Amino acid sequence: MVLDEETAHRLVLEAIEQVGGTRRIHGNPRHPFALDATREVEVEGQRVLIRYGEISSPAVAEVAGYVFEIRADEVVKLFGP
């Protein structure tokens, strides 16, 4: 299923809320080799991968080729298919 940008953004926001919200993801960096450095959430049949930020890299969410940066108060598209 090919997603448009608006749908991908909505799915990512839903996945972020299921995991605890933008502030929790952005404000709780994981160790780069931690076993829980990523979370996978299924929203409406789509797999959303959330990568927690580290000191030198931002937190991001990926769905269907779209990548969004998770900031403390917003989610910004970095690139898409």
PDB file of N, CA, C and O in Angstrom:
ATOM      1  N   MET A   1       0.832  -1.181   0.000  1.00  0.00           N
ATOM      2  CA  MET A   1       0.000   0.000   0.000  1.00  0.00           C
ATOM      3  C   MET A   1       0.875   1.243   0.000  1.00  0.00           C
ATOM      4  O   MET A   1       1.738   1.392   0.865  1.00  0.00           O
ATOM      5  N   VAL A   2       0.666   2.129  -0.952  1.00  0.00           N
ATOM      6  CA  VAL A   2       1.420   3.367  -1.039  1.00  0.00           C
ATOM      7  C   VAL A   2       0.706   4.432  -0.216  1.00  0.00           C
ATOM      8  O   VAL A   2      -0.496   4.649  -0.371  1.00  0.00           O
ATOM      9  N   LEU A   3       1.455   5.089   0.656  1.00  0.00           N
ATOM     10  CA  LEU A   3       0.884   6.118   1.514  1.00  0.00           C
ATOM     11  C   LEU A   3       1.245   7.501   0.996  1.00  0.00           C
ATOM     12  O   LEU A   3       2.329   7.709   0.450  1.00  0.00           O
ATOM     13  N   ASP A   4       0.322   8.447   1.172  1.00  0.00           N
ATOM     14  CA  ASP A   4       0.685   9.830   0.888  1.00  0.00           C
ATOM     15  C   ASP A   4       1.293  10.436   2.151  1.00  0.00           C
ATOM     16  O   ASP A   4       1.242   9.835   3.224  1.00  0.00           O
ATOM     17  N   GLU A   5       1.865  11.623   2.014  1.00  0.00           N
ATOM     18  CA  GLU A   5       2.571  12.241   3.137  1.00  0.00           C
ATOM     19  C   GLU A   5       1.648  12.515   4.323  1.00  0.00           C
ATOM     20  O   GLU A   5       2.042  12.314   5.472  1.00  0.00           O
ATOM     21  N   GLU A   6       0.447  12.963   4.059  1.00  0.00           N
ATOM     22  CA  GLU A   6      -0.497  13.277   5.135  1.00  0.00           C
ATOM     23  C   GLU A   6      -0.852  12.030   5.945  1.00  0.00           C
ATOM     24  O   GLU A   6      -0.898  12.078   7.174  1.00  0.00           O
ATOM     25  N   THR A   7      -1.104  10.913   5.255  1.00  0.00           N
ATOM     26  CA  THR A   7      -1.436   9.665   5.937  1.00  0.00           C
ATOM     27  C   THR A   7      -0.240   9.151   6.729  1.00  0.00           C
ATOM     28  O   THR A   7      -0.394   8.704   7.865  1.00  0.00           O
ATOM     29  N   ALA A   8       0.952   9.212   6.137  1.00  0.00           N
ATOM     30  CA  ALA A   8       2.164   8.764   6.832  1.00  0.00           C
ATOM     31  C   ALA A   8       2.380   9.584   8.099  1.00  0.00           C
ATOM     32  O   ALA A   8       2.715   9.030   9.146  1.00  0.00           O
ATOM     33  N   HIS A   9       2.191  10.888   8.014  1.00  0.00           N
ATOM     34  CA  HIS A   9       2.362  11.765   9.178  1.00  0.00           C
ATOM     35  C   HIS A   9       1.356  11.410  10.272  1.00  0.00           C
ATOM     36  O   HIS A   9       1.713  11.359  11.449  1.00  0.00           O
ATOM     37  N   ARG A  10       0.116  11.167   9.894  1.00  0.00           N
ATOM     38  CA  ARG A  10      -0.921  10.795  10.863  1.00  0.00           C
ATOM     39  C   ARG A  10      -0.581   9.471  11.557  1.00  0.00           C
ATOM     40  O   ARG A  10      -0.742   9.350  12.772  1.00  0.00           O
ATOM     41  N   LEU A  11      -0.114   8.483  10.791  1.00  0.00           N
ATOM     42  CA  LEU A  11       0.250   7.186  11.369  1.00  0.00           C
ATOM     43  C   LEU A  11       1.420   7.324  12.339  1.00  0.00           C
ATOM     44  O   LEU A  11       1.434   6.705  13.402  1.00  0.00           O
ATOM     45  N   VAL A  12       2.393   8.137  11.961  1.00  0.00           N
ATOM     46  CA  VAL A  12       3.546   8.361  12.833  1.00  0.00           C
ATOM     47  C   VAL A  12       3.112   9.035  14.130  1.00  0.00           C
ATOM     48  O   VAL A  12       3.560   8.646  15.209  1.00  0.00           O
ATOM     49  N   LEU A  13       2.251  10.035  14.036  1.00  0.00           N
ATOM     50  CA  LEU A  13       1.773  10.704  15.245  1.00  0.00           C
ATOM     51  C   LEU A  13       1.036   9.732  16.162  1.00  0.00           C
ATOM     52  O   LEU A  13       1.201   9.785  17.381  1.00  0.00           O
ATOM     53  N   GLU A  14       0.228   8.849  15.591  1.00  0.00           N
ATOM     54  CA  GLU A  14      -0.494   7.854  16.390  1.00  0.00           C
ATOM     55  C   GLU A  14       0.490   6.900  17.082  1.00  0.00           C
ATOM     56  O   GLU A  14       0.330   6.587  18.262  1.00  0.00           O
ATOM     57  N   ALA A  15       1.499   6.444  16.345  1.00  0.00           N
ATOM     58  CA  ALA A  15       2.505   5.539  16.926  1.00  0.00           C
ATOM     59  C   ALA A  15       3.266   6.227  18.053  1.00  0.00           C
ATOM     60  O   ALA A  15       3.528   5.620  19.091  1.00  0.00           O
ATOM     61  N   ILE A  16       3.617   7.488  17.849  1.00  0.00           N
ATOM     62  CA  ILE A  16       4.338   8.243  18.882  1.00  0.00           C
ATOM     63  C   ILE A  16       3.489   8.360  20.144  1.00  0.00           C
ATOM     64  O   ILE A  16       4.004   8.208  21.252  1.00  0.00           O
ATOM     65  N   GLU A  17       2.222   8.624  19.991  1.00  0.00           N
ATOM     66  CA  GLU A  17       1.340   8.718  21.154  1.00  0.00           C
ATOM     67  C   GLU A  17       1.232   7.376  21.883  1.00  0.00           C
ATOM     68  O   GLU A  17       1.166   7.345  23.112  1.00  0.00           O
ATOM     69  N   GLN A  18       1.213   6.272  21.137  1.00  0.00           N
ATOM     70  CA  GLN A  18       1.141   4.953  21.767  1.00  0.00           C
ATOM     71  C   GLN A  18       2.386   4.657  22.600  1.00  0.00           C
ATOM     72  O   GLN A  18       2.316   3.935  23.595  1.00  0.00           O
ATOM     73  N   VAL A  19       3.520   5.214  22.193  1.00  0.00           N
ATOM     74  CA  VAL A  19       4.778   4.961  22.893  1.00  0.00           C
ATOM     75  C   VAL A  19       4.997   5.938  24.046  1.00  0.00           C
ATOM     76  O   VAL A  19       5.851   5.698  24.899  1.00  0.00           O
ATOM     77  N   GLY A  20       4.242   7.031  24.085  1.00  0.00           N
ATOM     78  CA  GLY A  20       4.371   7.949  25.215  1.00  0.00           C
ATOM     79  C   GLY A  20       4.473   9.418  24.847  1.00  0.00           C
ATOM     80  O   GLY A  20       4.543  10.259  25.743  1.00  0.00           O
ATOM     81  N   GLY A  21       4.485   9.761  23.570  1.00  0.00           N
ATOM     82  CA  GLY A  21       4.518  11.153  23.154  1.00  0.00           C
ATOM     83  C   GLY A  21       5.894  11.638  22.752  1.00  0.00           C
ATOM     84  O   GLY A  21       6.906  10.990  23.020  1.00  0.00           O
ATOM     85  N   THR A  22       5.914  12.804  22.099  1.00  0.00           N
ATOM     86  CA  THR A  22       7.177  13.334  21.569  1.00  0.00           C
ATOM     87  C   THR A  22       8.178  13.664  22.664  1.00  0.00           C
ATOM     88  O   THR A  22       9.370  13.395  22.515  1.00  0.00           O
ATOM     89  N   ARG A  23       7.711  14.239  23.757  1.00  0.00           N
ATOM     90  CA  ARG A  23       8.652  14.617  24.824  1.00  0.00           C
ATOM     91  C   ARG A  23       9.320  13.395  25.445  1.00  0.00           C
ATOM     92  O   ARG A  23      10.499  13.445  25.795  1.00  0.00           O
ATOM     93  N   ARG A  24       8.593  12.325  25.581  1.00  0.00           N
ATOM     94  CA  ARG A  24       9.176  11.110  26.165  1.00  0.00           C
ATOM     95  C   ARG A  24      10.228  10.505  25.231  1.00  0.00           C
ATOM     96  O   ARG A  24      11.284  10.065  25.686  1.00  0.00           O
ATOM     97  N   ILE A  25       9.943  10.483  23.952  1.00  0.00           N
ATOM     98  CA  ILE A  25      10.898   9.916  22.991  1.00  0.00           C
ATOM     99  C   ILE A  25      12.106  10.825  22.839  1.00  0.00           C
ATOM    100  O   ILE A  25      13.246  10.361  22.872  1.00  0.00           O
ATOM    101  N   HIS A  26      11.859  12.116  22.672  1.00  0.00           N
ATOM    102  CA  HIS A  26      12.942  13.082  22.468  1.00  0.00           C
ATOM    103  C   HIS A  26      13.765  13.272  23.741  1.00  0.00           C
ATOM    104  O   HIS A  26      14.984  13.430  23.669  1.00  0.00           O
ATOM    105  N   GLY A  27      13.121  13.257  24.890  1.00  0.00           N
ATOM    106  CA  GLY A  27      13.793  13.563  26.142  1.00  0.00           C
ATOM    107  C   GLY A  27      14.440  12.388  26.846  1.00  0.00           C
ATOM    108  O   GLY A  27      15.040  12.569  27.906  1.00  0.00           O
ATOM    109  N   ASN A  28      14.340  11.194  26.293  1.00  0.00           N
ATOM    110  CA  ASN A  28      14.914  10.005  26.921  1.00  0.00           C
ATOM    111  C   ASN A  28      15.821   9.264  25.951  1.00  0.00           C
ATOM    112  O   ASN A  28      15.465   8.189  25.467  1.00  0.00           O
ATOM    113  N   PRO A  29      16.993   9.827  25.662  1.00  0.00           N
ATOM    114  CA  PRO A  29      17.879   9.152  24.715  1.00  0.00           C
ATOM    115  C   PRO A  29      18.337   7.797  25.241  1.00  0.00           C
ATOM    116  O   PRO A  29      18.504   7.605  26.445  1.00  0.00           O
ATOM    117  N   ARG A  30      18.532   6.887  24.339  1.00  0.00           N
ATOM    118  CA  ARG A  30      18.993   5.541  24.676  1.00  0.00           C
ATOM    119  C   ARG A  30      20.473   5.419  24.340  1.00  0.00           C
ATOM    120  O   ARG A  30      21.008   6.172  23.526  1.00  0.00           O
ATOM    121  N   HIS A  31      21.106   4.474  24.972  1.00  0.00           N
ATOM    122  CA  HIS A  31      22.476   4.139  24.611  1.00  0.00           C
ATOM    123  C   HIS A  31      22.444   3.551  23.206  1.00  0.00           C
ATOM    124  O   HIS A  31      21.526   2.795  22.889  1.00  0.00           O
ATOM    125  N   PRO A  32      23.427   3.876  22.344  1.00  0.00           N
ATOM    126  CA  PRO A  32      23.365   3.419  20.958  1.00  0.00           C
ATOM    127  C   PRO A  32      23.289   1.913  20.773  1.00  0.00           C
ATOM    128  O   PRO A  32      22.798   1.445  19.745  1.00  0.00           O
ATOM    129  N   PHE A  33      23.762   1.144  21.745  1.00  0.00           N
ATOM    130  CA  PHE A  33      23.737  -0.307  21.602  1.00  0.00           C
ATOM    131  C   PHE A  33      22.695  -0.963  22.507  1.00  0.00           C
ATOM    132  O   PHE A  33      22.708  -2.178  22.702  1.00  0.00           O
ATOM    133  N   ALA A  34      21.798  -0.155  23.054  1.00  0.00           N
ATOM    134  CA  ALA A  34      20.762  -0.678  23.943  1.00  0.00           C
ATOM    135  C   ALA A  34      19.792  -1.552  23.161  1.00  0.00           C
ATOM    136  O   ALA A  34      19.516  -1.299  21.988  1.00  0.00           O
ATOM    137  N   LEU A  35      19.282  -2.575  23.820  1.00  0.00           N
ATOM    138  CA  LEU A  35      18.327  -3.473  23.172  1.00  0.00           C
ATOM    139  C   LEU A  35      16.991  -2.790  22.919  1.00  0.00           C
ATOM    140  O   LEU A  35      16.244  -3.199  22.030  1.00  0.00           O
ATOM    141  N   ASP A  36      16.682  -1.746  23.697  1.00  0.00           N
ATOM    142  CA  ASP A  36      15.412  -1.064  23.517  1.00  0.00           C
ATOM    143  C   ASP A  36      15.571   0.301  22.842  1.00  0.00           C
ATOM    144  O   ASP A  36      14.812   1.225  23.134  1.00  0.00           O
ATOM    145  N   ALA A  37      16.544   0.435  21.950  1.00  0.00           N
ATOM    146  CA  ALA A  37      16.792   1.700  21.258  1.00  0.00           C
ATOM    147  C   ALA A  37      15.760   1.970  20.166  1.00  0.00           C
ATOM    148  O   ALA A  37      15.673   3.089  19.661  1.00  0.00           O
ATOM    149  N   THR A  38      14.982   0.965  19.800  1.00  0.00           N
ATOM    150  CA  THR A  38      13.924   1.143  18.803  1.00  0.00           C
ATOM    151  C   THR A  38      12.633   0.518  19.320  1.00  0.00           C
ATOM    152  O   THR A  38      12.648  -0.365  20.178  1.00  0.00           O
ATOM    153  N   ARG A  39      11.530   0.992  18.785  1.00  0.00           N
ATOM    154  CA  ARG A  39      10.220   0.410  19.066  1.00  0.00           C
ATOM    155  C   ARG A  39       9.485   0.262  17.753  1.00  0.00           C
ATOM    156  O   ARG A  39       9.548   1.150  16.903  1.00  0.00           O
ATOM    157  N   GLU A  40       8.795  -0.834  17.578  1.00  0.00           N
ATOM    158  CA  GLU A  40       7.937  -1.042  16.411  1.00  0.00           C
ATOM    159  C   GLU A  40       6.495  -1.023  16.876  1.00  0.00           C
ATOM    160  O   GLU A  40       6.125  -1.706  17.832  1.00  0.00           O
ATOM    161  N   VAL A  41       5.688  -0.233  16.187  1.00  0.00           N
ATOM    162  CA  VAL A  41       4.273  -0.116  16.517  1.00  0.00           C
ATOM    163  C   VAL A  41       3.488  -0.333  15.226  1.00  0.00           C
ATOM    164  O   VAL A  41       3.851   0.201  14.177  1.00  0.00           O
ATOM    165  N   GLU A  42       2.425  -1.108  15.303  1.00  0.00           N
ATOM    166  CA  GLU A  42       1.566  -1.283  14.133  1.00  0.00           C
ATOM    167  C   GLU A  42       0.353  -0.383  14.271  1.00  0.00           C
ATOM    168  O   GLU A  42      -0.374  -0.437  15.263  1.00  0.00           O
ATOM    169  N   VAL A  43       0.148   0.451  13.250  1.00  0.00           N
ATOM    170  CA  VAL A  43      -0.983   1.368  13.222  1.00  0.00           C
ATOM    171  C   VAL A  43      -1.703   1.180  11.892  1.00  0.00           C
ATOM    172  O   VAL A  43      -1.115   1.381  10.829  1.00  0.00           O
ATOM    173  N   GLU A  44      -2.954   0.800  11.950  1.00  0.00           N
ATOM    174  CA  GLU A  44      -3.768   0.584  10.752  1.00  0.00           C
ATOM    175  C   GLU A  44      -3.077  -0.333   9.744  1.00  0.00           C
ATOM    176  O   GLU A  44      -3.143  -0.105   8.536  1.00  0.00           O
ATOM    177  N   GLY A  45      -2.423  -1.359  10.247  1.00  0.00           N
ATOM    178  CA  GLY A  45      -1.777  -2.338   9.385  1.00  0.00           C
ATOM    179  C   GLY A  45      -0.414  -1.932   8.859  1.00  0.00           C
ATOM    180  O   GLY A  45       0.206  -2.690   8.113  1.00  0.00           O
ATOM    181  N   GLN A  46       0.064  -0.760   9.227  1.00  0.00           N
ATOM    182  CA  GLN A  46       1.383  -0.284   8.790  1.00  0.00           C
ATOM    183  C   GLN A  46       2.367  -0.372   9.952  1.00  0.00           C
ATOM    184  O   GLN A  46       2.028  -0.037  11.087  1.00  0.00           O
ATOM    185  N   ARG A  47       3.573  -0.820   9.666  1.00  0.00           N
ATOM    186  CA  ARG A  47       4.623  -0.907  10.680  1.00  0.00           C
ATOM    187  C   ARG A  47       5.330   0.444  10.781  1.00  0.00           C
ATOM    188  O   ARG A  47       5.862   0.952   9.794  1.00  0.00           O
ATOM    189  N   VAL A  48       5.328   1.014  11.973  1.00  0.00           N
ATOM    190  CA  VAL A  48       6.018   2.275  12.230  1.00  0.00           C
ATOM    191  C   VAL A  48       7.201   1.963  13.141  1.00  0.00           C
ATOM    192  O   VAL A  48       7.026   1.401  14.222  1.00  0.00           O
ATOM    193  N   LEU A  49       8.396   2.326  12.706  1.00  0.00           N
ATOM    194  CA  LEU A  49       9.610   2.099  13.477  1.00  0.00           C
ATOM    195  C   LEU A  49      10.022   3.415  14.118  1.00  0.00           C
ATOM    196  O   LEU A  49      10.190   4.421  13.428  1.00  0.00           O
ATOM    197  N   ILE A  50      10.181   3.409  15.426  1.00  0.00           N
ATOM    198  CA  ILE A  50      10.609   4.601  16.159  1.00  0.00           C
ATOM    199  C   ILE A  50      12.005   4.334  16.702  1.00  0.00           C
ATOM    200  O   ILE A  50      12.239   3.357  17.414  1.00  0.00           O
ATOM    201  N   ARG A  51      12.923   5.223  16.350  1.00  0.00           N
ATOM    202  CA  ARG A  51      14.304   5.137  16.846  1.00  0.00           C
ATOM    203  C   ARG A  51      14.512   6.281  17.824  1.00  0.00           C
ATOM    204  O   ARG A  51      14.368   7.449  17.464  1.00  0.00           O
ATOM    205  N   TYR A  52      14.847   5.946  19.046  1.00  0.00           N
ATOM    206  CA  TYR A  52      15.103   6.963  20.061  1.00  0.00           C
ATOM    207  C   TYR A  52      16.376   7.712  19.705  1.00  0.00           C
ATOM    208  O   TYR A  52      17.301   7.140  19.127  1.00  0.00           O
ATOM    209  N   GLY A  53      16.422   8.986  20.048  1.00  0.00           N
ATOM    210  CA  GLY A  53      17.594   9.797  19.764  1.00  0.00           C
ATOM    211  C   GLY A  53      18.774   9.416  20.636  1.00  0.00           C
ATOM    212  O   GLY A  53      18.634   8.753  21.663  1.00  0.00           O
ATOM    213  N   GLU A  54      19.931   9.855  20.194  1.00  0.00           N
ATOM    214  CA  GLU A  54      21.162   9.683  20.948  1.00  0.00           C
ATOM    215  C   GLU A  54      21.821  11.051  21.032  1.00  0.00           C
ATOM    216  O   GLU A  54      21.250  12.039  20.571  1.00  0.00           O
ATOM    217  N   ILE A  55      22.985  11.123  21.600  1.00  0.00           N
ATOM    218  CA  ILE A  55      23.684  12.393  21.733  1.00  0.00           C
ATOM    219  C   ILE A  55      23.911  13.037  20.364  1.00  0.00           C
ATOM    220  O   ILE A  55      23.726  14.244  20.211  1.00  0.00           O
ATOM    221  N   SER A  56      24.304  12.253  19.386  1.00  0.00           N
ATOM    222  CA  SER A  56      24.676  12.813  18.086  1.00  0.00           C
ATOM    223  C   SER A  56      23.652  12.565  16.979  1.00  0.00           C
ATOM    224  O   SER A  56      23.915  12.893  15.822  1.00  0.00           O
ATOM    225  N   SER A  57      22.507  12.002  17.301  1.00  0.00           N
ATOM    226  CA  SER A  57      21.512  11.762  16.257  1.00  0.00           C
ATOM    227  C   SER A  57      20.106  11.993  16.799  1.00  0.00           C
ATOM    228  O   SER A  57      19.827  11.715  17.965  1.00  0.00           O
ATOM    229  N   PRO A  58      19.224  12.502  15.943  1.00  0.00           N
ATOM    230  CA  PRO A  58      17.867  12.798  16.406  1.00  0.00           C
ATOM    231  C   PRO A  58      17.013  11.545  16.518  1.00  0.00           C
ATOM    232  O   PRO A  58      17.334  10.503  15.947  1.00  0.00           O
ATOM    233  N   ALA A  59      15.930  11.662  17.257  1.00  0.00           N
ATOM    234  CA  ALA A  59      14.931  10.598  17.287  1.00  0.00           C
ATOM    235  C   ALA A  59      14.163  10.674  15.971  1.00  0.00           C
ATOM    236  O   ALA A  59      13.831  11.765  15.508  1.00  0.00           O
ATOM    237  N   VAL A  60      13.880   9.527  15.371  1.00  0.00           N
ATOM    238  CA  VAL A  60      13.159   9.500  14.104  1.00  0.00           C
ATOM    239  C   VAL A  60      12.098   8.411  14.118  1.00  0.00           C
ATOM    240  O   VAL A  60      12.162   7.456  14.892  1.00  0.00           O
ATOM    241  N   ALA A  61      11.117   8.587  13.235  1.00  0.00           N
ATOM    242  CA  ALA A  61      10.088   7.576  13.012  1.00  0.00           C
ATOM    243  C   ALA A  61      10.048   7.294  11.520  1.00  0.00           C
ATOM    244  O   ALA A  61      10.136   8.212  10.705  1.00  0.00           O
ATOM    245  N   GLU A  62       9.912   6.013  11.161  1.00  0.00           N
ATOM    246  CA  GLU A  62       9.886   5.602   9.763  1.00  0.00           C
ATOM    247  C   GLU A  62       8.619   4.812   9.483  1.00  0.00           C
ATOM    248  O   GLU A  62       8.218   3.947  10.262  1.00  0.00           O
ATOM    249  N   VAL A  63       7.988   5.135   8.332  1.00  0.00           N
ATOM    250  CA  VAL A  63       6.825   4.376   7.880  1.00  0.00           C
ATOM    251  C   VAL A  63       6.757   4.467   6.359  1.00  0.00           C
ATOM    252  O   VAL A  63       6.767   5.563   5.798  1.00  0.00           O
ATOM    253  N   ALA A  64       6.690   3.336   5.703  1.00  0.00           N
ATOM    254  CA  ALA A  64       6.476   3.241   4.249  1.00  0.00           C
ATOM    255  C   ALA A  64       7.395   4.158   3.451  1.00  0.00           C
ATOM    256  O   ALA A  64       6.957   4.790   2.490  1.00  0.00           O
ATOM    257  N   GLY A  65       8.655   4.235   3.839  1.00  0.00           N
ATOM    258  CA  GLY A  65       9.613   5.048   3.094  1.00  0.00           C
ATOM    259  C   GLY A  65       9.708   6.493   3.541  1.00  0.00           C
ATOM    260  O   GLY A  65      10.597   7.213   3.083  1.00  0.00           O
ATOM    261  N   TYR A  66       8.832   6.939   4.411  1.00  0.00           N
ATOM    262  CA  TYR A  66       8.892   8.299   4.955  1.00  0.00           C
ATOM    263  C   TYR A  66       9.692   8.274   6.253  1.00  0.00           C
ATOM    264  O   TYR A  66       9.599   7.325   7.031  1.00  0.00           O
ATOM    265  N   VAL A  67      10.477   9.325   6.479  1.00  0.00           N
ATOM    266  CA  VAL A  67      11.244   9.456   7.710  1.00  0.00           C
ATOM    267  C   VAL A  67      10.918  10.820   8.313  1.00  0.00           C
ATOM    268  O   VAL A  67      11.013  11.849   7.644  1.00  0.00           O
ATOM    269  N   PHE A  68      10.534  10.809   9.583  1.00  0.00           N
ATOM    270  CA  PHE A  68      10.171  12.020  10.308  1.00  0.00           C
ATOM    271  C   PHE A  68      11.082  12.177  11.516  1.00  0.00           C
ATOM    272  O   PHE A  68      11.356  11.206  12.222  1.00  0.00           O
ATOM    273  N   GLU A  69      11.551  13.394  11.756  1.00  0.00           N
ATOM    274  CA  GLU A  69      12.328  13.679  12.955  1.00  0.00           C
ATOM    275  C   GLU A  69      11.365  13.995  14.094  1.00  0.00           C
ATOM    276  O   GLU A  69      10.425  14.773  13.931  1.00  0.00           O
ATOM    277  N   ILE A  70      11.612  13.383  15.244  1.00  0.00           N
ATOM    278  CA  ILE A  70      10.774  13.605  16.423  1.00  0.00           C
ATOM    279  C   ILE A  70      11.483  14.626  17.308  1.00  0.00           C
ATOM    280  O   ILE A  70      12.534  14.344  17.884  1.00  0.00           O
ATOM    281  N   ARG A  71      10.897  15.807  17.407  1.00  0.00           N
ATOM    282  CA  ARG A  71      11.429  16.853  18.273  1.00  0.00           C
ATOM    283  C   ARG A  71      10.569  16.921  19.530  1.00  0.00           C
ATOM    284  O   ARG A  71       9.561  16.222  19.634  1.00  0.00           O
ATOM    285  N   ALA A  72      10.963  17.755  20.478  1.00  0.00           N
ATOM    286  CA  ALA A  72      10.223  17.827  21.752  1.00  0.00           C
ATOM    287  C   ALA A  72       8.769  18.224  21.560  1.00  0.00           C
ATOM    288  O   ALA A  72       7.896  17.710  22.260  1.00  0.00           O
ATOM    289  N   ASP A  73       8.489  19.127  20.628  1.00  0.00           N
ATOM    290  CA  ASP A  73       7.125  19.640  20.470  1.00  0.00           C
ATOM    291  C   ASP A  73       6.533  19.426  19.091  1.00  0.00           C
ATOM    292  O   ASP A  73       5.401  19.841  18.842  1.00  0.00           O
ATOM    293  N   GLU A  74       7.260  18.795  18.191  1.00  0.00           N
ATOM    294  CA  GLU A  74       6.751  18.630  16.827  1.00  0.00           C
ATOM    295  C   GLU A  74       7.394  17.435  16.147  1.00  0.00           C
ATOM    296  O   GLU A  74       8.394  16.885  16.610  1.00  0.00           O
ATOM    297  N   VAL A  75       6.786  17.054  15.035  1.00  0.00           N
ATOM    298  CA  VAL A  75       7.303  15.962  14.202  1.00  0.00           C
ATOM    299  C   VAL A  75       7.458  16.541  12.793  1.00  0.00           C
ATOM    300  O   VAL A  75       6.492  17.025  12.203  1.00  0.00           O
ATOM    301  N   VAL A  76       8.690  16.487  12.257  1.00  0.00           N
ATOM    302  CA  VAL A  76       9.005  17.140  10.999  1.00  0.00           C
ATOM    303  C   VAL A  76       9.458  16.093   9.974  1.00  0.00           C
ATOM    304  O   VAL A  76      10.286  15.234  10.277  1.00  0.00           O
ATOM    305  N   LYS A  77       8.908  16.175   8.766  1.00  0.00           N
ATOM    306  CA  LYS A  77       9.321  15.235   7.707  1.00  0.00           C
ATOM    307  C   LYS A  77      10.736  15.558   7.262  1.00  0.00           C
ATOM    308  O   LYS A  77      11.050  16.704   6.937  1.00  0.00           O
ATOM    309  N   LEU A  78      11.592  14.535   7.250  1.00  0.00           N
ATOM    310  CA  LEU A  78      12.944  14.692   6.732  1.00  0.00           C
ATOM    311  C   LEU A  78      12.988  14.351   5.245  1.00  0.00           C
ATOM    312  O   LEU A  78      13.536  15.107   4.443  1.00  0.00           O
ATOM    313  N   PHE A  79      12.401  13.196   4.880  1.00  0.00           N
ATOM    314  CA  PHE A  79      12.313  12.835   3.470  1.00  0.00           C
ATOM    315  C   PHE A  79      11.296  11.735   3.268  1.00  0.00           C
ATOM    316  O   PHE A  79      10.864  11.089   4.223  1.00  0.00           O
ATOM    317  N   GLY A  80      10.926  11.530   2.048  1.00  0.00           N
ATOM    318  CA  GLY A  80       9.944  10.498   1.712  1.00  0.00           C
ATOM    319  C   GLY A  80      10.322   9.794   0.426  1.00  0.00           C
ATOM    320  O   GLY A  80      11.319  10.135  -0.210  1.00  0.00           O
ATOM    321  N   PRO A  81       9.529   8.818   0.047  1.00  0.00           N
ATOM    322  CA  PRO A  81       9.866   8.029  -1.153  1.00  0.00           C
ATOM    323  C   PRO A  81       9.738   8.848  -2.436  1.00  0.00           C
ATOM    324  O   PRO A  81       9.986   8.332  -3.525  1.00  0.00           O
TER     325      PRO A  81
END
